[in-house]
Amino acid sequence: MIKFHSTNHSTPDVNFKTAVLKGQALDKGLYMLNQIPKINQEVIFNFKDLNLQEIAFQVLKIILDQQIPEKDLKKIIKNALNFEIGLEKITQNDYLCHLTKGPTCSFKDFGARILARLMEYFLSIDKKNIIILTATSGDTGGAVAQAMYSMSRIKVIILYPKNEVSDLQRKQMTTLGKNVIAIGINGKFDDCQKLVKTAFADEELEDYNLSSANSINIGRLLPQSIYYFWSYSRIVKTMDEKVIFSVPSGNFGNLTAGIIAYKMGLPVERFVSAVNENDEFPKFLESGSYHSIVPSRNCLSSAMNVGNPSNLARIFDLYGGQIDENGIIIKNPALNDLRSIITSYSISDSLTKETIVDFYKQYNRIIEPHGAVGWAALQKYHKKNSHQTGIKSITFETADPAKFPNEIISLIKVEPKLPKSLENIQNKEENPNPVEITKYEDFKSFVQNKM
Ligand SMILES: *Cc1c(COP(=O)(O)O)cnc(C)c1O
């Protein structure tokens, strides 16, 4: 059975169930696989004959290594991945992969929906209930709320900054009801985050089984490897064909999942890690020294405004290094090995905008800010490696353009079409704010009296 260790190496190894229900290790490290299982190259190539759910089953089965019976795992996947992925050929060799067809039109639906069902499954074995606390600046809240909606052993409390989320983002959280409670705060994302952290550290709330569902949970990370295998298997023609992946990166969960797929045997030519003006990672790859960016820089691709990505701890771990939660390097990773598989570019906001405009002009298609960062980074990579011809690439589009109507309209004068799932939300009734919170005590007594 594959065990999981903390990237800070100061707590005992755990099984998958404990890693999922705990979320973060007690020493503040992230849980990581003790070994990466391999999938045979021929098996990977033959994924071309399987659909998304079947590939998900093959990949997760080998990682989870019998920690969930096969029929239960199949059910979890069937319920979680009840949507498609879009793959669009843009040029001769460059593809855009739309991970945006889930209920909240964000790629976060993949991880969040599988995590929700893994948690519910493990909780029912333990006959326990939990309360998930999530602070959100907008997008994560919606994905987590939708994913956890109507789970019987999970309640979700989402804290969001009332005046800093879009109408659409707020409605994704406030129109659900049932086990989902969304609380608007007069403040910023950091204030929400602080309330959550204080609650986690509050011993008087221990009996409420508070837990988190952010991207540090290994149960949210591993399912993201699936779409690397899926997209690869749709486009290659021979067994040893390698592909370039361009990955819009913020907290680096997406890229980490890609590296895990690569280490499992997926033939990858290179990962292009595309970041916005928060350029701590490309600077680290170049120089070998790491400086987090505090506070993080505000860019158009807002979900990628991260100045000290949590999942760097996992990338270091995969390459024999160690970095703690504060961004202090304890042990250097094998830097040249990292450089041989990852190239990282920082894309400015002005180039992001230019890319959105050019992409529309050239291909008559709309790309949103996060995907545009990925596409722009791919162009930089192509320019530097013009000798490489005939290698296929996949750029991930991580959100639907309709989530950023104002930016898109101002750049290309076209209104992106609202997908069905977002259109439905627009007409739904919002639940009123359940409590006014001006200080931590207000939040605490809400949890104690209402949950
Ligand atoms: C969260 C998010 C990202 C960044 O993904 P990471 O896994 O944190 O690197 C990129 N794009 C969108 C739209 C997101 O919501």
The ligand as an ORCA input file, in Angstrom:
! r2SCAN-3c Opt
* xyz 0 1
  C      -6.722     28.183     -9.462
  C      -6.601     28.628    -10.860
  C      -5.363     28.610    -11.545
  C      -4.072     28.213    -10.900
  O      -3.982     26.831    -10.693
  P      -2.905     26.237     -9.694
  O      -3.179     24.791     -9.640
  O      -3.162     26.914     -8.367
  O      -1.559     26.571    -10.216
  C      -5.356     28.992    -12.880
  N      -6.472     29.399    -13.504
  C      -7.672     29.442    -12.876
  C      -8.858     29.930    -13.617
  C      -7.787     29.054    -11.539
  O      -8.971     29.117    -10.925
*
